[in-house]
Amino acid sequence: MSPPELATKQSAGTLPLLSKPARFAHRLTILLLLGAGTALRFVCLTSKPFWFDECFSAEAARIGWPSFLHLLWWREANMSLYYLLLRIWLRFGQSEFFIRSLSVLIAAATIPAVYWLAELLYDRRAAVIAAALLTFNAYSVRYAQEARSYALFLLLATLSSGFFIAHIRQPGRRNRLGYILISILATYAHLYALLLVAAHWLALRGLGRAPESADQSSAPADLRRAWRTIGLAALPLLIFLAKTGAGPIRWIPRPGIHDLLRFFENLAGSASWPLPAIYAVCCLAAVAPLGSRLWARNQRWQIWRVQFLLVWLLFPVLLTVLLSFARPVFLARYMIFCLPALLILVAAGLARLGKAWMLAAVLAGILLCCSQGILFVYGHDFDHERDASGSATYYILDHSEAGDGIIFHIAETRVPYEFFRLVRAGENTASPDFTSPLGPEILFPRHGAGLDYRDFTGKPAEDFLRSVAPTHARLWVMLMYNETPAAVPDPTTAMMNRALPEFFPKVQRWQFARVEVRLYSR
């Protein structure tokens, strides 16, 4: 088959048939990548400590149904799909390894999803390369080993884009319904999935109709109806956003040029420049041959698909950076859904290498660089320093005495404390049914037996401190993230510094990473 004929068949949505041995080798390659990707994400799964966000996930998923639903509507609707899945997952195990393994399995499933999407956009060769790049991508490994929604968000974003392209290539009820369902699920995995849907809209409406679909007349109209359905389904999330405002993300710092460059460096799967530089060259190889046609509307499929990937990769990042001049909303890990676009662009550039030995050599070098990034993330994080709330909790539990009380500087600090109390006790200490004495008596936050949705937010008042201080000979205080950007104590810490010494002349302090433990005594 000549190259023009092959391009015509691929642009019409079909791929050339492989011989039986070739099909076997191809499927074996995908299975090996899937196995390698799963293994790489399970290795060193508990080498880094559980930190605040992961403890929050686990404790939010454990509380009773009434409190759980209140918590979702009150402040945590953003990742509600992940919390629901984790709630089911926790029925089968409670260890840190088991909790994180949910994200590992979800992340592994993203490998064949990226292969499918790349095959829809290009061909099997580019699809295998893209799947290999994801298998060894340190950014994916990093968030596959965290008990948060990022791995789920990445998988659903990939599938959403896959159904979007599939419907453009072959409009039909199955592809349309798949796109609607997966996009809605992605939105409830992370609100920023709406940026992905906006990128889809921009790619189709802003760049012009995607050409060479099986039925060009129905795809745009079907997608307009799909977007309306997705918008209606996302309405509760938008109401939640209007109700809560920027409160849940007010801690996000305003990004600078360095943050943007570091994001793309980390997205490539590296903490240094060589791998991102190689990726930039590969992307250039995929984009440069298009010339000025890259910026034109209503281009043929071979150009539109590159435009689509660039819109997916750049539009969400640039929009959130621009919005951050008014209120910071850009956070690197929230942009993880842009990863497939980057990897498929890189794969498209690599696939242009004509000789198999040359491609194998370059890909081997890239994967070697990727392995260095993986070794890095087994012991480090790209974007933040983890807190040592576990060490702080165990210290309190090991040194507390009967009659001690404990107050948490902010209510959320009780969340990691309860998680590590559970690890120590071997049962759910946040349950109303748990009555065994383990650690000091919890004075704040406390709204009843067990952990309540109201215990996830708030700060102790000075009048409250003055009322409980005389009733205990020793009072523990656990503080987290209690400094302002100017590196001075926040108002709650300043109030405690003023009020508690009136009742307790002695104070001892212990410092842990991002956590301070105090013991006030007479």
C-alpha positions in Angstrom: 0.0 0.0 0.0 1.5 3.4 -1.0 1.9 6.2 1.6 -0.9 8.3 0.2 -3.3 5.4 0.2 -2.3 4.5 3.8 -2.9 8.1 4.9 -6.3 8.1 3.3 -7.3 4.9 5.1 -6.1 6.3 8.4 -7.8 9.6 7.9 -11.1 7.8 7.3 -10.8 6.2 10.7 -9.4 2.7 9.7 -6.0 1.2 10.2 -4.2 -1.3 8.0 -4.6 -4.9 9.0 -1.7 -6.6 10.7 -0.5 -10.1 10.1 -1.2 -12.6 12.9 2.4 -12.6 14.2 2.4 -8.8 14.1 -0.9 -8.6 16.0 0.5 -10.9 18.7 3.7 -8.9 19.0 1.7 -5.7 19.1 -0.6 -6.9 21.9 2.3 -8.3 23.8 4.1 -5.0 23.7 1.0 -3.2 25.2 0.7 -5.9 27.9 4.3 -5.6 28.8 4.0 -1.8 29.0 0.9 -2.2 31.2 2.7 -4.6 33.5 5.8 -2.4 33.7 3.7 0.7 34.3 1.8 -1.1 37.1 5.0 -2.4 38.7 6.8 1.0 38.6 3.8 2.6 40.4 3.7 -0.1 43.1 7.5 0.1 43.8 8.3 2.2 46.9 4.6 2.9 47.3 4.9 3.7 51.0 8.4 5.2 50.9 7.0 8.7 51.3 4.9 9.4 54.4 1.2 10.0 54.2 0.7 13.8 54.3 -2.3 16.1 55.1 -4.2 15.8 51.8 -4.0 12.0 51.8 -5.2 11.8 55.4 -8.0 14.1 54.5 -9.1 11.8 51.6 -9.1 8.7 53.9 -10.9 10.4 56.8 -13.5 12.1 54.6 -14.2 8.7 53.0 -14.6 7.0 56.4 -17.1 9.2 58.2 -20.8 8.3 58.3 -23.0 8.9 55.3 -24.8 11.9 56.7 -21.6 13.7 57.6 -20.0 12.5 54.4 -22.7 14.1 52.3 -22.7 17.3 54.4 -18.9 17.5 53.9 -19.2 17.1 50.1 -21.7 19.9 49.8 -20.2 22.1 52.4 -16.6 22.1 51.1 -15.3 19.0 49.2 -17.6 18.6 46.2 -14.6 19.1 43.9 -13.2 15.5 44.2 -16.5 13.8 45.2 -16.2 11.0 42.7 -12.8 10.0 44.1 -14.1 10.1 47.7 -17.0 7.8 46.7 -14.6 5.3 45.1 -12.3 5.5 48.1 -15.2 4.9 50.4 -15.9 1.6 48.6 -12.2 0.8 48.5 -11.8 1.2 52.2 -14.2 -1.7 52.9 -11.4 -4.1 51.8 -8.4 -2.6 53.6 -7.1 0.3 55.7 -3.3 0.3 55.3 -1.5 3.2 53.7 -0.3 0.8 50.9 -3.8 -0.4 50.2 -5.3 3.1 50.2 -2.7 4.3 47.7 -3.1 1.2 45.5 -6.4 2.5 44.3 -4.6 5.4 42.5 -2.0 3.0 41.2 -4.5 0.8 39.5 -6.3 3.8 38.1 -3.0 5.2 36.8 -2.1 1.9 35.2 -5.4 1.9 33.3 -4.4 5.2 31.8 -1.7 3.5 29.7 -4.1 1.7 27.3 -6.3 4.7 27.3 -3.5 6.9 26.0 -2.7 4.2 23.5 -6.3 4.3 22.3 -6.4 8.1 22.0 -3.0 8.3 20.2 -4.1 5.5 17.8 -7.3 7.5 17.0 -5.2 10.6 16.3 -2.2 9.0 14.5 -1.4 5.4 14.1 -0.3 2.3 16.0 3.4 3.3 15.9 2.7 6.7 17.6 0.3 5.0 20.0 2.9 2.5 21.2 5.4 5.3 21.7 2.9 7.4 23.6 2.0 4.5 25.8 5.7 3.8 26.5 6.3 7.5 27.4 3.4 7.4 29.9 4.6 4.1 31.4 7.9 5.7 32.3 6.6 9.2 33.0 7.6 10.3 36.5 4.8 12.9 36.8 2.3 10.1 36.3 4.2 7.8 38.8 4.3 10.7 41.4 0.5 11.1 41.4 -0.2 7.4 41.0 1.3 7.0 44.5 -0.9 9.6 46.2 -4.3 9.0 47.7 -5.9 11.9 45.9 -8.0 12.3 42.7 -5.2 13.2 40.3 -4.7 9.8 38.8 -8.5 9.4 38.3 -8.7 12.9 36.8 -5.9 11.9 34.3 -7.6 8.7 33.3 -11.0 10.3 32.8 -9.6 13.3 30.9 -7.8 10.8 28.5 -11.0 8.9 28.0 -13.1 12.0 27.5 -10.7 13.2 24.8 -10.7 9.7 23.3 -14.5 9.7 22.9 -14.4 13.3 21.6 -12.1 12.3 18.8 -13.9 9.0 18.2 -17.2 10.9 17.8 -15.6 13.3 15.4 -14.1 10.5 13.3 -17.2 8.2 13.5 -20.3 10.1 14.8 -22.6 7.7 16.6 -24.7 7.3 19.7 -22.1 5.1 21.5 -19.3 7.6 21.1 -21.5 10.6 22.0 -22.9 8.9 25.2 -19.4 7.8 26.1 -18.2 11.4 25.8 -21.0 12.8 27.8 -20.7 10.2 30.6 -16.9 10.3 30.9 -16.8 14.1 30.8 -19.4 14.3 33.6 -17.4 11.8 35.7 -14.2 13.8 35.0 -15.9 17.0 36.2 -16.8 15.3 39.5 -13.2 13.9 39.8 -11.9 17.4 39.5 -13.6 20.7 38.6 -10.8 21.6 36.3 -12.2 19.0 33.8 -14.4 21.9 32.7 -11.2 23.4 31.2 -10.8 20.2 29.2 -14.3 20.4 27.9 -13.7 24.1 27.0 -10.5 23.0 25.1 -12.6 20.6 23.2 -15.1 23.3 22.3 -12.3 25.7 21.3 -10.7 23.0 19.1 -13.9 22.3 17.2 -15.4 25.8 17.1 -12.4 28.0 17.1 -10.3 25.9 14.7 -13.1 24.9 12.5 -14.9 21.7 11.8 -12.6 18.6 12.1 -12.4 17.2 8.6 -12.7 13.7 7.1 -15.2 12.4 9.6 -17.6 9.7 8.5 -20.5 12.1 8.7 -19.4 15.7 9.0 -23.0 17.0 9.2 -24.0 15.3 12.5 -20.8 15.5 14.6 -20.9 19.3 15.5 -24.6 19.3 16.3 -24.3 16.2 18.4 -21.4 17.7 20.3 -23.3 20.9 21.0 -26.0 18.9 22.6 -23.4 16.9 24.5 -21.9 20.1 25.9 -25.3 21.4 27.0 -25.8 18.0 28.8 -22.4 18.2 30.5 -23.1 21.8 31.6 -26.4 20.8 33.1 -24.8 17.9 34.9 -22.0 20.1 36.2 -24.5 22.7 37.5 -24.4 21.4 41.2 -20.6 21.9 41.1 -21.0 25.4 39.7 -23.5 26.2 42.4 -21.0 24.8 45.0 -18.3 27.0 43.5 -20.5 30.1 43.7 -21.5 29.2 47.3 -18.0 28.6 48.6 -16.1 31.1 46.5 -12.3 30.9 46.4 -12.2 29.7 50.1 -11.0 26.1 49.4 -8.2 27.3 47.1 -7.2 30.6 48.8 -3.9 29.1 49.8 -2.7 28.8 46.1 0.2 31.2 45.5 0.3 33.5 42.5 2.4 31.8 39.8 5.4 33.4 38.1 7.5 32.5 35.0 9.6 30.2 37.0 6.6 28.3 38.2 5.4 27.9 34.6 8.7 26.6 33.4 9.0 24.3 36.3 5.6 22.9 35.6 6.5 21.9 32.0 9.8 20.5 33.3 8.0 18.3 35.8 5.2 17.4 33.4 7.8 15.9 31.2 8.8 13.7 34.1 12.0 15.4 35.2 13.5 17.7 37.9 16.2 19.0 35.5 16.4 20.4 32.0 17.7 17.6 29.6 14.4 15.6 29.3 12.2 18.7 28.8 14.6 19.9 26.1 14.4 16.6 24.3 10.6 16.7 24.5 10.6 20.3 23.2 12.6 19.1 20.1 10.2 16.2 19.6 7.2 18.5 19.8 8.9 20.9 17.3 9.4 18.0 14.9 5.7 17.3 15.1 4.6 20.9 14.7 7.3 22.5 12.4 6.4 20.8 9.2 2.9 22.3 9.3 4.3 25.9 8.9 1.8 28.7 8.8 -1.0 26.2 8.3 -0.8 25.5 12.0 -2.6 28.8 12.7 -5.3 28.5 10.0 -8.9 27.4 10.4 -10.6 24.5 8.7 -7.5 22.5 8.0 -7.2 18.9 7.0 -7.0 16.1 9.6 -3.2 15.9 9.7 -3.1 19.5 10.7 -6.2 19.7 12.9 -5.1 16.9 15.2 -1.9 18.8 16.0 -3.9 22.0 16.6 -6.2 20.0 18.9 -3.2 18.7 21.0 -1.7 22.1 21.3 -5.0 23.6 22.4 -5.4 20.8 25.0 -1.8 21.3 26.3 -1.6 25.1 26.3 -5.1 26.6 26.7 -5.9 25.4 30.3 -2.4 26.4 31.5 -2.4 29.9 29.9 -6.0 30.6 31.0 -5.4 29.7 34.6 -2.2 31.7 34.7 -3.9 34.7 33.3 -6.8 34.4 35.8 -4.2 34.1 38.5 -3.4 37.8 38.1 -6.8 38.5 39.6 -6.9 35.5 42.0 -4.4 32.6 42.0 -6.0 29.5 40.4 -3.0 27.9 38.7 -1.6 24.9 40.5 0.8 22.5 38.7 -0.9 19.2 39.9 -4.3 20.5 38.8 -3.0 20.6 35.3 -2.1 16.9 35.2 -4.8 16.4 32.6 -2.6 18.1 30.0 -0.1 15.3 30.2 -1.6 13.0 27.4 -1.5 15.9 25.0 2.2 16.5 25.6 3.1 12.8 25.4 1.2 12.2 22.2 2.8 15.3 20.6 6.2 13.9 21.6 5.3 10.5 20.2 4.2 12.1 16.9 7.5 13.8 16.6 9.5 10.6 17.4 7.3 8.6 14.9 8.7 10.8 12.1 12.1 9.1 12.5 12.2 7.0 9.4 14.6 4.2 10.5 13.6 1.8 13.2 17.1 1.6 14.7 17.2 5.4 15.0 13.8 5.5 16.8 14.8 2.6 19.1 18.0 4.4 20.1 16.3 7.8 20.7 13.5 6.2 22.6 15.9 4.2 24.7 17.7 7.4 25.6 14.5 9.1 26.5 13.3 6.2 28.7 16.7 6.2 30.5 16.2 9.9 31.3 12.6 9.1 32.4 14.0 6.4 34.8 16.0 9.0 36.6 12.9 11.0 37.1 11.1 8.0 38.5 13.9 7.3 41.0 13.7 10.9 42.0 9.9 10.8 42.8 10.3 7.6 44.8 11.8 9.7 47.5 10.9 13.3 46.7 8.0 15.5 45.4 8.1 17.9 42.5 6.0 20.6 44.0 6.0 20.7 47.8 7.5 19.5 51.1 5.3 16.9 52.9 4.3 17.5 56.5 5.3 15.1 59.3 1.9 14.9 60.9 2.4 11.2 61.4 5.6 11.6 63.4 3.9 14.4 65.4 0.9 12.3 66.1 2.9 9.3 67.3 5.0 11.5 69.5 1.8 12.8 71.2 0.4 9.3 71.6 3.6 8.0 73.0 4.1 10.7 75.6 0.5 11.6 76.7 -0.7 10.8 80.2 -4.2 10.1 81.6 -6.1 13.3 82.0 -4.3 15.2 79.2 -6.3 17.2 76.7 -5.5 18.2 73.1 -6.5 21.2 71.0 -5.8 21.5 67.3 -4.7 24.9 66.1 -7.1 24.6 63.1 -9.8 22.0 63.0 -8.4 20.3 59.9 -5.3 19.3 61.9 -7.4 16.7 63.7 -7.8 14.9 60.4 -4.2 13.6 60.1 -4.2 13.0 63.8 -7.2 10.7 63.5 -5.7 8.9 60.6 -2.5 8.0 62.4 -4.5 7.2 65.6 -6.3 4.6 63.4 -3.0 3.2 62.2 -1.8 2.9 65.8 -5.1 1.4 67.1 -5.9 -0.8 64.2 -9.5 0.3 64.1 -11.4 3.4 63.2 -10.8 5.9 66.0 -13.0 8.5 64.3 -16.1 6.3 64.6 -18.7 7.1 67.3 -18.3 3.4 68.4 -14.6 3.8 69.3 -14.4 4.4 73.1 -11.0 3.0 74.1 -8.7 5.6 75.6 -5.9 6.4 73.1 -4.1 9.7 73.5 -5.3 12.9 75.1 -8.9 13.9 75.3 -9.9 15.8 72.2 -11.2 19.2 73.2 -11.3 21.0 69.9 -12.7 20.4 67.3 -15.3 18.2 68.9 -19.0 18.2 68.0 -20.0 14.8 69.4 -18.8 11.2 69.5 -16.5 10.4 66.6 -15.5 12.6 63.7 -18.2 14.9 62.4 -18.3 17.0 59.2 -18.2 20.1 61.4 -14.8 18.9 62.8 -13.2 19.6 59.4 -13.2 23.4 59.7 -13.0 26.1 62.3 -10.6 27.7 64.8 -10.7 27.7 68.6 -11.9 30.9 70.1 -10.1 32.6 73.0 -13.1 32.3 75.3 -13.1 28.6 74.6 -9.5 28.2 75.5 -10.0 30.1 78.8 -12.9 27.8 79.6 -11.1 24.5 79.1 -7.6 25.4 80.3 -8.4 25.2 84.1 -9.9 21.6 83.7 -6.6 20.0 82.6 -3.2 19.8 84.2 -1.5 19.3 80.8 -2.7 20.5 77.5 -1.3 19.4 74.1 -1.5 21.7 71.1 -0.9 20.6 67.5 -0.2 23.3 65.0 0.1 23.0 61.2 0.8 25.5 58.5 0.5 28.3 61.1 2.7 30.9 59.5 1.6 33.7 57.2 3.5 34.5 54.0 5.5 37.0 55.9 6.8 34.2 58.2 5.0 35.4 61.3 2.5 33.5 63.4 -1.1 33.6 62.1 -3.8 35.2 64.3 -4.9 32.0 65.9 -1.3 31.1 66.9 -0.8 34.6 68.3 -4.0 34.3 70.4 -2.8 31.0 71.8 0.6 32.5 72.6 -1.2 35.1 74.6 -3.9 33.2 76.3 -2.5 29.8 77.3 0.6 30.9 79.3 -1.9 32.6 81.8 -2.9 29.1 82.9 0.2 27.1 82.1 3.6 28.5 83.2 5.5 25.7 81.5 5.6 25.0 77.8 7.6 22.5 75.8 7.9 22.6 72.0 8.9 20.0 69.4 9.3 20.8 65.7 8.4 18.4 62.9 8.2 19.2 59.2 5.4 21.8 58.9 4.1 20.7 62.2 4.7 22.0 65.7 3.7 20.2 68.9 3.4 22.0 72.2 2.8 20.7 75.7 1.5 23.2 78.2 1.7 22.2 81.9 1.5 23.7 85.4 
